Amino acid sequence: MIAADRARYDDDFYAWTQEQAELLRRGPAGANRLDIELIAEEIEDLGKSELHTVQSLCEHIIEHLLKLEYSGLEEPASHWRREIVEWRLQLERKQTRSIVMKLDLPSRYRAALRLLRYFESDAPGFMSTVPAECPYSLEQIRGSGDEDWFPSPRAPAP
């Protein structure tokens, strides 16, 4: 790697990406100036970013499904449903077979529970009603196209 290329990568990432794309388009004529190692790292990072986005969307959907089902709160429910639909639409655009295979639903559920820790002040006793394991299938989390599935609210524990 040429030091000037590394400096461009560090100082102006956008300019580096544009230059590397142009060199790739030139084919063999630009091959000797390609920064192969950094290109490979960036491609891997793009894939990781897509995976992390899908994981985060699933965590937020689970969080809101749990609020709908277990909080006993009615007023914010329509807001939670709208957010779930928005996240499902984003999820639909981002998910691929290989990403779905790497989702690890139990880990996504544990992360959603962490997001809910601070919700306890809004709904005292909420966390004691939430199941230890994810009560939703991946199909329920992802939604089913035009017909969005939502859990029915449970009666608050006495």
GISULTA-V942874 format. One record per residue. N is the residue number from 1. SS is DSSP state (h for helix, s for strand, l for the rest). PHI is phi in whole degrees, -180 to 180 (* if undefined). Layout:
BEGIN
n=<N | N>
ss=<SS | SS>
phi=<PHI | PHI>
END
This chain:
BEGIN
n=<1 | 2 | 3 | 4 | 5 | 6 | 7 | 8 | 9 | 10 | 11 | 12 | 13 | 14 | 15 | 16 | 17 | 18 | 19 | 20 | 21 | 22 | 23 | 24 | 25 | 26 | 27 | 28 | 29 | 30 | 31 | 32 | 33 | 34 | 35 | 36 | 37 | 38 | 39 | 40 | 41 | 42 | 43 | 44 | 45 | 46 | 47 | 48 | 49 | 50 | 51 | 52 | 53 | 54 | 55 | 56 | 57 | 58 | 59 | 60 | 61 | 62 | 63 | 64 | 65 | 66 | 67 | 68 | 69 | 70 | 71 | 72 | 73 | 74 | 75 | 76 | 77 | 78 | 79 | 80 | 81 | 82 | 83 | 84 | 85 | 86 | 87 | 88 | 89 | 90 | 91 | 92 | 93 | 94 | 95 | 96 | 97 | 98 | 99 | 100 | 101 | 102 | 103 | 104 | 105 | 106 | 107 | 108 | 109 | 110 | 111 | 112 | 113 | 114 | 115 | 116 | 117 | 118 | 119 | 120 | 121 | 122 | 123 | 124 | 125 | 126 | 127 | 128 | 129 | 130 | 131 | 132 | 133 | 134 | 135 | 136 | 137 | 138 | 139 | 140 | 141 | 142 | 143 | 144 | 145 | 146 | 147 | 148 | 149 | 150 | 151 | 152 | 153 | 154 | 155 | 156 | 157 | 158>
ss=<l | l | h | h | h | h | h | h | h | h | h | l | h | h | h | h | h | h | h | h | h | h | h | h | h | h | l | h | h | h | h | l | l | l | l | h | h | h | h | h | h | h | h | h | h | h | h | h | h | h | h | h | h | h | h | h | h | h | h | h | h | h | h | h | h | h | h | h | h | h | l | l | l | l | l | l | h | h | h | h | h | h | h | h | h | h | h | h | h | h | h | h | h | h | l | l | h | h | h | h | h | l | l | l | h | h | h | h | h | h | h | h | h | h | h | h | h | h | h | h | h | l | l | l | l | h | h | h | h | l | l | l | l | l | l | l | l | h | h | h | h | h | l | s | l | l | s | l | l | l | l | l | l | l | l | l | l | l>
phi=<* | -78 | -57 | -64 | -65 | -64 | -62 | -63 | -58 | -73 | -92 | -146 | -56 | -60 | -61 | -61 | -62 | -66 | -66 | -64 | -62 | -64 | -64 | -62 | -65 | -73 | 70 | -57 | -65 | -103 | -60 | -71 | -103 | -68 | -97 | -56 | -63 | -69 | -62 | -60 | -61 | -66 | -64 | -60 | -64 | -61 | -64 | -63 | -63 | -63 | -61 | -63 | -63 | -65 | -60 | -64 | -60 | -62 | -61 | -69 | -63 | -58 | -54 | -73 | -62 | -64 | -61 | -60 | -82 | -113 | -78 | 76 | -91 | -102 | -60 | -82 | -60 | -67 | -64 | -62 | -63 | -60 | -65 | -60 | -62 | -60 | -67 | -65 | -63 | -64 | -60 | -58 | -75 | -94 | -72 | -133 | -57 | -69 | -68 | -59 | -66 | -98 | -64 | 56 | -54 | -59 | -69 | -64 | -67 | -61 | -65 | -62 | -64 | -63 | -64 | -85 | -53 | -88 | -78 | -55 | -68 | -82 | -140 | -54 | 85 | -56 | -63 | -73 | -95 | -79 | -63 | -71 | -116 | -60 | -85 | -114 | -81 | -62 | -64 | -67 | -64 | -73 | 82 | -126 | 68 | -73 | -99 | -76 | -91 | -134 | -73 | -79 | -63 | -92 | -67 | -58 | -66 | -68>
END
